[in-house]
Amino acid sequence: MSARILVVDDEEIVLRSCLRILDGSAYQIEVAHDGHEALRKVEESSYDIMILDIMMPNLGGMEVLRRAKESHPDLDVIMITGLSQIDTAVQAMKLGAFDYISKPFEPDELKLVVQRALERRRLLQENLNLKNEVSSKYRFDNIIGSSPPMQAVYRLVAQCAPTNSTVLLTGESGTGKELIARAIHYNSARADKPFIPVDCNSLSENLLESELFGHVKGAFTGAVANKKGMFEVAGNGSLFLDEIGNFALSIQAKMLRVLQEREFRAVGDTRTQTANFRLITATNKDLKAMVAAGTFRDDLYYRINIFPIHVPALRDRKEDIPVLAYHFLKIFSAELGKKVTDISEGAMSALVSYGWPGNVRELENVMQRAAILTTDNVIRHAHLVNIIDPSRRADDFAVPRTGDELKRVKKAAREKSVEDIEKQFVLEALKRNDWNVTKSAEDTGMQRPNFQALMKKYAIRVRDTEHEADGD
């Protein structure tokens, strides 16, 4: 859409001159002959730029600028001045004018300042769009999953995000702990400050110390320049330490001091710096067991475990698998330039019954490979045979190691038994009634919407049954 420009001047010759200079460009140009008309037009319509003469009778350009910027702060104003009005033009810049040009001006001079104003607006809009995109991406209500375990996570995120509390995220690898951490940050008062993730699993003890605390030149061999640590880089934002269970005891002691004193020193430095960041940590290990074994400090554990959130394994929220699968399918179909829009009943059954030891990350990879393999618009069971191990089912629970894990496994096992019965109940009813949903609901004494809800829960779709019977 072409830019809209309002030219304001009481001299007809100046208006005609601006119209002639800018007319050949892709602009929509309107004129106003005095300040009152200009303000009326600004209120009635939307403009990108206003070219405004400083010296006008009745209502001068400075007053028009002040009023226009009060009601439309995003309007870029270019002032037209006389040679004797440079001081006034500088004052106009302080009031929010974008720039000024002096009479008489060259055509190229006017074109250039208009182009600069439009380029600035474009960059500001791109920056705003990027911020909105990032903020939207990590809003916790946009994280995929509506199962009861994920609803519990959402509630906890909503409660802790507005605070400055330290958060400990627990859960298996691939469950999306970093995504939850980002959701907490981007829904906090620190949202416009940095979110700094550190993968503690990929760094040695010495490298991790330098990464966190920073170092000064000459602190050790290879330290050829000063380096800021993540404590400093995080500034007033959030620091996310992923896999904190891999901290060596020496790093744990130094980390504890930072949390207690909110101060730290870079490696090799004698100066003390202040730390002002929100700490979010994550681990796939049992920190309680590590405390008991003496491999994790109990005082540090209590410091980071102020607000714990357990991120459930994918096998513990199976009802989220269909929506996640379709979500990833949409992404990879677009990336591959394909129109893969559906997942057959047999394929969905395999996805739902699989144990997913790699959790959401593994499901994402599986859907990408399946999208590559398919030659039409449907992911079928045959596309998954060589990707996932059908013997690794969700009901193959690992032997629990702690009392808390035992409780979770027992609960999951009970839910699994109930779900198996529900699914068979729906399938048998459909078989008895020639796959007619209305008749099946009547046969079971259920309301049709309730029966359909069970079908949706287990991704049972009547139109796929014949294909599945043929082995698709």
C-alpha positions as CSV (number, residue, x, y, z in Angstrom):
1,M,0.0,0.0,0.0
2,S,1.4,3.4,-1.0
3,A,2.3,5.9,1.7
4,R,-0.1,8.7,2.6
5,I,1.3,12.2,2.9
6,L,-0.4,15.4,4.0
7,V,1.3,18.7,2.9
8,V,0.3,21.7,5.0
9,D,1.2,25.3,3.9
10,D,-0.7,28.6,3.5
11,E,1.2,29.3,0.2
12,E,-0.4,27.8,-2.9
13,I,3.0,27.8,-4.7
14,V,4.6,25.6,-2.0
15,L,1.7,23.2,-2.1
16,R,1.9,22.9,-5.9
17,S,5.7,22.5,-5.7
18,C,5.4,19.6,-3.3
19,L,2.7,18.0,-5.3
20,R,4.9,18.2,-8.5
21,I,8.0,16.9,-6.8
22,L,6.3,13.9,-5.2
23,D,3.6,13.2,-7.8
24,G,5.7,10.8,-9.8
25,S,6.3,8.6,-6.8
26,A,4.1,6.0,-5.3
27,Y,2.5,8.3,-2.8
28,Q,-1.1,9.3,-1.9
29,I,-0.9,13.1,-1.4
30,E,-3.4,15.5,0.2
31,V,-3.0,19.1,1.0
32,A,-4.3,21.5,3.8
33,H,-4.1,25.3,3.5
34,D,-3.9,26.1,7.2
35,G,-3.3,24.5,10.6
36,H,-7.0,24.0,11.5
37,E,-7.7,22.1,8.3
38,A,-4.5,20.0,8.9
39,L,-5.6,18.9,12.4
40,R,-9.1,18.1,11.1
41,K,-7.7,15.9,8.4
42,V,-5.3,14.2,10.8
43,E,-8.3,13.3,13.0
44,E,-10.5,12.2,10.2
45,S,-7.9,10.1,8.3
46,S,-4.6,8.3,8.7
47,Y,-1.3,9.6,7.3
48,D,2.3,8.3,7.4
49,I,4.0,11.7,6.9
50,M,2.9,15.3,7.4
51,I,5.0,18.0,5.6
52,L,4.3,21.1,7.7
53,D,5.2,24.8,7.3
54,I,6.3,26.5,10.5
55,M,5.1,30.0,9.6
56,M,1.3,30.1,9.1
57,P,-1.4,32.6,10.1
58,N,-3.9,31.8,12.9
59,L,-2.4,28.5,13.9
60,G,1.3,28.1,13.5
61,G,3.2,25.0,12.6
62,M,4.7,24.5,16.0
63,E,1.3,24.3,17.6
64,V,0.0,22.0,14.8
65,L,3.1,19.8,15.5
66,R,2.4,19.6,19.2
67,R,-1.3,18.8,18.9
68,A,-0.7,16.3,16.1
69,K,2.0,14.4,18.0
70,E,-0.1,14.3,21.1
71,S,-3.0,12.5,19.4
72,H,-0.9,10.6,16.8
73,P,2.6,10.0,18.1
74,D,3.5,7.6,15.3
75,L,3.0,10.4,12.6
76,D,6.3,11.5,11.1
77,V,6.4,15.3,10.6
78,I,8.8,17.1,8.3
79,M,9.0,20.8,9.0
80,I,9.4,23.5,6.3
81,T,11.4,26.5,7.5
82,G,12.8,29.7,6.3
83,L,16.6,30.4,6.7
84,S,15.8,32.6,9.7
85,Q,13.9,29.9,11.5
86,I,16.6,27.3,12.1
87,D,16.4,27.7,15.9
88,T,12.7,27.1,15.7
89,A,13.2,24.0,13.6
90,V,15.6,22.6,16.2
91,Q,12.9,23.2,18.8
92,A,10.5,21.3,16.5
93,M,12.8,18.3,16.5
94,K,12.7,18.3,20.3
95,L,8.9,18.2,20.1
96,G,9.0,15.1,17.9
97,A,9.5,16.3,14.4
98,F,11.4,13.8,12.2
99,D,13.4,16.4,10.2
100,Y,13.2,19.8,8.6
101,I,14.1,21.3,5.2
102,S,14.7,25.0,4.5
103,K,13.1,27.1,1.8
104,P,13.9,27.2,-1.0
105,F,14.5,23.4,-1.2
106,E,15.7,21.3,-4.1
107,P,13.3,18.5,-5.4
108,D,15.9,15.8,-4.5
109,E,16.2,17.2,-1.0
110,L,12.5,16.8,-0.4
111,K,12.4,13.3,-2.0
112,L,15.3,12.2,0.2
113,V,13.9,13.3,3.5
114,V,10.5,11.6,2.7
115,Q,12.3,8.4,1.7
116,R,14.3,8.5,5.0
117,A,11.1,9.0,7.0
118,L,9.4,6.1,5.2
119,E,12.4,3.8,5.7
120,R,12.5,4.6,9.4
121,R,8.8,3.7,9.7
122,R,9.4,0.4,7.8
123,L,12.2,-0.6,10.2
124,L,10.2,0.4,13.3
125,Q,7.2,-1.7,12.0
126,E,9.5,-4.7,11.3
127,N,10.9,-4.5,14.8
128,L,7.4,-4.2,16.3
129,N,6.2,-7.2,14.2
130,L,9.3,-9.2,15.3
131,K,8.6,-8.4,19.0
132,N,4.9,-9.4,18.6
133,E,5.9,-12.6,16.8
134,V,8.3,-13.6,19.6
135,S,5.9,-12.6,22.3
136,S,3.0,-14.5,20.6
137,K,5.2,-17.5,19.9
138,Y,6.0,-18.0,23.6
139,R,2.7,-17.1,25.2
140,F,2.0,-20.1,27.4
141,D,-1.6,-20.4,26.0
142,N,-0.1,-21.1,22.6
143,I,2.0,-24.1,23.7
144,I,0.4,-27.1,22.0
145,G,-1.6,-29.4,24.3
146,S,-4.9,-29.3,26.1
147,S,-4.6,-32.5,28.2
148,P,-5.1,-32.3,32.0
149,P,-1.4,-32.6,32.7
150,M,-0.6,-29.7,30.4
151,Q,-3.5,-27.6,31.8
152,A,-1.9,-28.0,35.2
153,V,1.4,-26.7,33.7
154,Y,-0.4,-23.7,32.2
155,R,-1.9,-22.8,35.6
156,L,1.5,-23.0,37.3
157,V,3.1,-20.8,34.5
158,A,0.3,-18.3,34.9
159,Q,0.9,-18.1,38.6
160,C,4.6,-17.8,38.6
161,A,5.3,-15.7,35.4
162,P,4.4,-12.3,36.9
163,T,6.7,-12.9,39.9
164,N,10.5,-12.9,40.2
165,S,10.5,-16.3,41.8
166,T,13.2,-18.8,40.8
167,V,11.6,-21.7,38.9
168,L,12.8,-25.4,38.6
169,L,11.5,-27.3,35.6
170,T,11.7,-31.1,35.8
171,G,10.9,-33.7,33.2
172,E,12.4,-36.0,30.7
173,S,14.5,-34.8,27.7
174,G,12.5,-33.6,24.8
175,T,9.4,-32.6,26.8
176,G,9.7,-28.9,26.0
177,K,11.2,-27.5,29.2
178,E,12.9,-24.6,27.4
179,L,9.7,-23.6,25.7
180,I,8.0,-23.5,29.1
181,A,10.9,-21.4,30.4
182,R,10.5,-18.9,27.5
183,A,6.8,-18.8,28.2
184,I,7.5,-17.8,31.8
185,H,9.9,-15.1,30.7
186,Y,7.7,-13.6,27.9
187,N,4.8,-13.4,30.3
188,S,6.8,-11.6,33.0
189,A,7.7,-8.0,33.6
190,R,11.1,-8.8,32.2
191,A,9.6,-9.7,28.7
192,D,11.4,-6.8,27.0
193,K,14.8,-7.8,28.5
194,P,17.1,-10.7,27.4
195,F,16.2,-14.4,27.7
196,I,19.6,-16.1,27.9
197,P,19.7,-20.0,27.7
198,V,22.8,-21.9,28.7
199,D,23.1,-25.6,27.9
200,C,25.0,-26.9,30.9
201,N,25.2,-30.4,29.4
202,S,27.6,-29.4,26.6
203,L,30.3,-27.5,28.5
204,S,33.2,-28.7,30.6
205,E,33.6,-27.5,34.2
206,N,36.2,-24.8,33.2
207,L,34.2,-23.7,30.1
208,L,31.0,-23.5,32.1
209,E,32.6,-21.3,34.7
210,S,33.8,-18.9,32.1
211,E,30.5,-19.0,30.2
212,L,28.6,-18.1,33.4
213,F,30.9,-15.7,35.2
214,G,32.9,-14.4,32.2
215,H,36.7,-13.8,32.4
216,V,39.3,-11.1,32.0
217,K,42.2,-11.0,29.6
218,G,45.0,-13.2,30.8
219,A,42.9,-15.1,33.3
220,F,44.0,-18.4,31.8
221,T,45.8,-19.7,28.7
222,G,43.8,-18.7,25.7
223,A,42.0,-15.8,27.4
224,V,43.2,-13.2,24.9
225,A,40.4,-10.7,25.6
226,N,37.8,-9.8,28.2
227,K,34.6,-11.9,27.9
228,K,31.2,-11.1,29.5
229,G,29.5,-14.0,31.3
230,M,25.9,-15.0,31.1
231,F,25.2,-13.5,34.5
232,E,26.1,-10.1,33.1
233,V,24.6,-10.6,29.6
234,A,21.3,-11.6,31.2
235,G,21.1,-8.1,32.7
236,N,17.6,-7.5,34.0
237,G,16.2,-10.4,32.0
238,S,16.0,-14.1,32.6
239,L,18.8,-16.7,32.8
240,F,17.8,-20.3,31.8
241,L,20.2,-23.0,33.0
242,D,19.3,-26.2,31.2
243,E,20.4,-29.5,32.8
244,I,21.6,-27.9,36.0
245,G,22.1,-31.4,37.4
246,N,25.4,-31.5,35.4
247,F,27.0,-28.8,37.5
248,A,30.2,-29.8,39.2
249,L,30.3,-29.3,43.0
250,S,32.8,-26.4,42.6
251,I,30.4,-24.6,40.2
252,Q,27.5,-25.3,42.5
253,A,29.2,-23.5,45.4
254,K,29.9,-20.5,43.3
255,M,26.4,-20.5,41.9
256,L,25.0,-20.6,45.5
257,R,27.0,-17.5,46.3
258,V,25.6,-15.6,43.3
259,L,22.0,-16.5,44.4
260,Q,22.6,-15.5,48.0
261,E,24.6,-12.3,47.5
262,R,23.5,-11.4,44.0
263,E,27.1,-10.7,43.3
264,F,29.8,-12.4,41.2
265,R,33.3,-12.0,39.9
266,A,34.6,-12.8,36.4
267,V,37.3,-15.4,36.3
268,G,40.7,-13.6,37.1
269,D,39.0,-10.4,38.1
270,T,39.1,-8.6,41.4
271,R,36.0,-6.5,40.8
272,T,32.6,-7.5,42.1
273,Q,29.7,-7.1,39.8
274,T,26.0,-7.1,40.7
275,A,23.7,-9.8,39.3
276,N,20.1,-8.8,38.6
277,F,18.4,-11.6,36.7
278,R,15.6,-14.1,37.1
279,L,16.8,-17.7,37.4
280,I,15.0,-20.5,35.6
281,T,16.6,-23.9,35.8
282,A,15.7,-27.3,34.3
283,T,16.9,-30.9,34.7
284,N,15.9,-34.4,33.7
285,K,17.7,-35.8,36.7
286,D,16.3,-36.6,40.2
287,L,18.0,-33.9,42.2
288,K,16.6,-35.2,45.5
289,A,18.5,-38.5,44.8
290,M,21.6,-36.6,43.9
291,V,21.4,-34.6,47.2
292,A,21.1,-37.9,49.1
293,A,24.1,-39.2,47.1
294,G,26.2,-36.1,47.8
295,T,26.5,-35.1,44.2
296,F,24.3,-32.0,44.4
297,R,24.4,-29.5,47.2
298,D,21.2,-29.5,49.4
299,D,21.5,-25.7,50.0
300,L,21.6,-25.0,46.3
301,Y,18.7,-27.4,45.7
302,Y,16.5,-25.5,48.1
303,R,17.6,-22.2,46.5
304,I,16.5,-23.3,43.0
305,N,13.4,-25.3,44.0
306,I,11.3,-22.3,45.1
307,F,8.7,-22.9,42.4
308,P,8.9,-26.4,40.8
309,I,7.0,-27.3,37.6
310,H,7.0,-30.8,36.3
311,V,6.7,-31.0,32.5
312,P,4.9,-34.3,31.7
313,A,6.2,-36.9,29.3
314,L,4.4,-37.3,26.0
315,R,3.2,-40.8,26.9
316,D,1.5,-39.2,30.0
317,R,-0.6,-36.8,27.8
318,K,-1.5,-39.0,24.9
319,E,-4.6,-37.0,24.0
320,D,-2.2,-34.2,22.9
321,I,-0.5,-36.5,20.3
322,P,-3.0,-36.0,17.5
323,V,-3.0,-32.2,17.7
324,L,0.8,-32.1,18.0
325,A,1.2,-34.5,15.0
326,Y,-1.1,-32.3,12.9
327,H,0.8,-29.2,14.1
328,F,4.2,-30.5,13.0
329,L,2.7,-31.9,9.8
330,K,1.4,-28.5,8.8
331,I,4.9,-27.0,9.4
332,F,6.9,-29.6,7.5
333,S,4.4,-29.7,4.6
334,A,4.9,-26.0,4.1
335,E,8.7,-26.4,4.3
336,L,8.7,-29.2,1.8
337,G,6.3,-27.6,-0.5
338,K,3.8,-30.4,-0.2
339,K,0.1,-30.5,0.6
340,V,0.1,-33.3,3.2
341,T,-3.0,-32.6,5.2
342,D,-4.2,-35.9,6.8
343,I,-3.1,-38.8,8.9
344,S,-4.8,-42.1,8.5
345,E,-6.4,-44.0,11.4
346,G,-3.8,-46.7,11.3
347,A,-1.0,-44.2,11.4
348,M,-2.6,-42.2,14.2
349,S,-3.2,-45.3,16.2
350,A,0.5,-46.2,15.9
351,L,1.5,-42.7,17.0
352,V,-0.9,-42.7,20.0
353,S,0.2,-46.2,21.2
354,Y,3.9,-45.6,20.8
355,G,5.9,-44.9,24.0
356,W,7.8,-41.8,22.8
357,P,11.0,-42.1,24.8
358,G,12.2,-39.0,23.0
359,N,9.0,-37.2,23.8
360,V,7.8,-34.2,21.8
361,R,11.2,-33.7,20.1
362,E,11.0,-37.3,18.8
363,L,7.4,-36.8,17.5
364,E,8.6,-33.7,15.7
365,N,11.4,-35.6,14.0
366,V,9.0,-38.5,13.1
367,M,6.5,-36.2,11.5
368,Q,9.2,-34.5,9.4
369,R,10.5,-37.9,8.1
370,A,7.0,-39.1,7.4
371,A,6.1,-36.0,5.5
372,I,9.2,-36.6,3.3
373,L,8.2,-40.2,2.7
374,T,4.6,-39.7,1.7
375,T,3.7,-39.4,-2.0
376,D,0.2,-38.1,-1.6
377,N,-1.7,-35.9,1.0
378,V,-2.0,-38.6,3.7
379,I,0.5,-40.0,6.3
380,R,-0.2,-43.7,6.5
381,H,0.9,-46.5,8.8
382,A,3.4,-47.8,6.2
383,H,5.3,-44.5,6.4
384,L,5.9,-45.0,10.1
385,V,7.0,-48.7,10.1
386,N,10.7,-48.0,9.6
387,I,10.7,-44.8,11.8
388,I,9.2,-45.8,15.1
389,D,9.5,-49.1,17.0
390,P,5.9,-50.4,17.4
391,S,7.1,-52.7,20.2
392,R,7.9,-49.6,22.3
393,R,4.4,-48.9,23.4
394,A,3.2,-46.3,25.8
395,D,2.1,-48.9,28.3
396,D,5.7,-50.2,28.7
397,F,6.4,-48.1,31.7
398,A,9.9,-47.8,33.1
399,V,10.5,-49.1,36.6
400,P,10.1,-46.1,38.9
401,R,13.1,-45.1,41.0
402,T,11.4,-42.8,43.6
403,G,8.2,-42.7,45.5
404,D,7.0,-39.7,43.4
405,E,7.7,-41.6,40.2
406,L,5.9,-44.6,41.5
407,K,2.8,-42.5,42.1
408,R,2.9,-41.1,38.6
409,V,3.4,-44.5,37.0
410,K,0.5,-46.0,39.0
411,K,-1.7,-43.1,38.0
412,A,-0.7,-43.5,34.4
413,A,-1.3,-47.2,34.4
414,R,-4.8,-46.7,35.8
415,E,-5.6,-44.1,33.2
416,K,-4.2,-46.4,30.5
417,S,-6.5,-49.2,31.5
418,V,-9.5,-46.9,31.5
419,E,-8.5,-45.5,28.1
420,D,-8.1,-49.0,26.6
421,I,-11.6,-49.9,27.7
422,E,-13.0,-46.6,26.3
423,K,-11.4,-47.1,23.0
424,Q,-12.6,-50.7,22.6
425,F,-16.0,-49.6,23.7
426,V,-16.2,-47.0,20.9
427,L,-14.7,-49.4,18.2
428,E,-17.1,-52.3,19.1
429,A,-20.1,-50.0,19.0
430,L,-19.1,-48.7,15.6
431,K,-18.5,-52.2,14.2
432,R,-22.0,-53.4,15.5
433,N,-23.7,-50.5,13.7
434,D,-21.8,-50.6,10.4
435,W,-19.7,-47.5,11.4
436,N,-22.8,-45.3,11.7
437,V,-22.0,-42.7,14.4
438,T,-25.7,-41.8,15.1
439,K,-26.8,-45.5,15.4
440,S,-23.7,-46.3,17.5
441,A,-24.5,-43.5,20.0
442,E,-28.1,-44.7,20.2
443,D,-27.0,-48.3,20.7
444,T,-24.8,-47.3,23.6
445,G,-27.4,-45.0,25.2
446,M,-25.1,-42.0,24.8
447,Q,-25.7,-38.6,23.4
448,R,-24.2,-38.2,19.9
449,P,-21.9,-35.3,20.9
450,N,-20.5,-37.3,23.9
451,F,-19.9,-40.4,21.7
452,Q,-18.2,-38.2,19.1
453,A,-16.0,-36.7,21.9
454,L,-14.7,-40.2,22.7
455,M,-14.1,-40.8,19.0
456,K,-12.1,-37.5,18.9
457,K,-10.2,-38.4,22.1
458,Y,-8.9,-41.6,20.4
459,A,-8.6,-40.2,16.9
460,I,-11.2,-42.6,15.6
461,R,-12.5,-41.4,12.2
462,V,-15.0,-43.5,10.4
463,R,-13.9,-42.5,6.9
464,D,-10.5,-44.1,7.4
465,T,-11.6,-47.6,8.6
466,E,-11.9,-49.2,5.2
467,H,-8.4,-48.1,4.2
468,E,-7.0,-49.4,7.5
469,A,-8.6,-52.7,7.0
470,D,-6.6,-52.9,3.7
471,G,-3.4,-52.3,5.6
472,D,-2.8,-48.6,4.8
